[in-house]
Amino acid sequence: MDALLSIRKLQKKFDQRQLLNIENLSIAVAQAYVLTGSNGSGKSTLMRILAGLESADTAEVKFLGEAVSLSPYPRVMRDAIVYVHQHPVMFSTSVADNIAYGLTVRGVPKNIIAEKVEEAIAWAGIAHLRKSIPTYLSGGEKQRVALARARVLEPKLLLLDEPTANLDGAAREQVIALIPTLVGEGRSVIMACHDRDLIALPGVQRLKLRDGTLEVKEINLPH
Ligand SMILES: Nc1ncnc2c1ncn2[C@@H]1O[C@H](COP(=O)(O)OP(=O)(O)OP(=O)(O)O)[C@@H](O)[C@H]1O
């Protein structure tokens, strides 16, 4: 089967520094990846390039088997890829409104939005927060709202920037538990992280950035 996304010869410079020099990156359908590397190695920048939030200097890209250019960022990728920021920005309305927002923008009919939002809320285990104002949520609750808001758009690829940073205990475990369910639905996930438990998740493949190049490691064995 074709990869969901394949990239060759991706290069990115900031000032005089060659930050990324990636020969090959292939993202399979329904596969989770962790993107590791020391602070400043370029993890966020790579994910931002994949999401169309940052430009690459050069890149040969295929999405679902079709060659595409990243500049301008193609519609087919914008519709299929969602980036979730480490500190998600939310409107000061309700949690439910925040989750509905992307669907409203896409012109989805109201009754369908209501159905999809309820389903996403149940998936993320945040039914009790439906009417809460996101500003007052804990870090873990906010991250689950952000994941529900991303998933409701039915993306093929989710890019999660440090999804468990600053979380511990149950909050962290609740976020980690959502990742395999995304993959089970046929989505691919790339997570930039330093979290050992995420890195060790069964079935996850590790990608390591070092001096701008990408090392592709083995897929973790199932437990
Ligand atoms: N817009 C920009 N202009 C100039 N330099 C930038 C820009 N964005 C990022 N950088 C630099 O690129 C490098 C990589 O940053 P990036 O945020 O991608 O790293 P990271 O691996 O995600 O780091 P961390 O683990 O600390 O989050 C850093 O040195 C950063 O200062």
The ligand as a Gaussian input file, in Angstrom:
#p B3LYP/6-31G(d) Opt

LIG

0 1
 N       11.211000      31.154000      12.953000
 C       12.445000      30.856000      13.367000
 N       13.498000      31.661000      13.068000
 C       14.754000      31.354000      13.465000
 N       15.060000      30.255000      14.177000
 C       14.061000      29.424000      14.515000
 C       12.699000      29.679000      14.140000
 N       11.929000      28.653000      14.588000
 C       12.754000      27.809000      15.233000
 N       14.038000      28.267000      15.189000
 C       15.203000      27.600000      15.761000
 O       15.273000      26.284000      15.243000
 C       15.722000      25.388000      16.250000
 C       14.771000      24.219000      16.364000
 O       13.572000      24.638000      17.000000
 P       12.373000      23.634000      17.262000
 O       11.365000      24.373000      18.082000
 O       11.946000      23.060000      15.975000
 O       13.099000      22.509000      18.143000
 P       12.477000      21.324000      19.013000
 O       13.261000      20.102000      18.687000
 O       11.013000      21.281000      18.827000
 O       12.841000      21.806000      20.493000
 P       12.132000      21.505000      21.914000
 O       12.353000      20.056000      22.244000
 O       12.881000      22.401000      22.854000
 O       10.677000      21.893000      21.788000
 C       15.902000      26.195000      17.516000
 O       17.269000      26.515000      17.655000
 C       15.068000      27.432000      17.263000
 O       15.597000      28.537000      17.940000

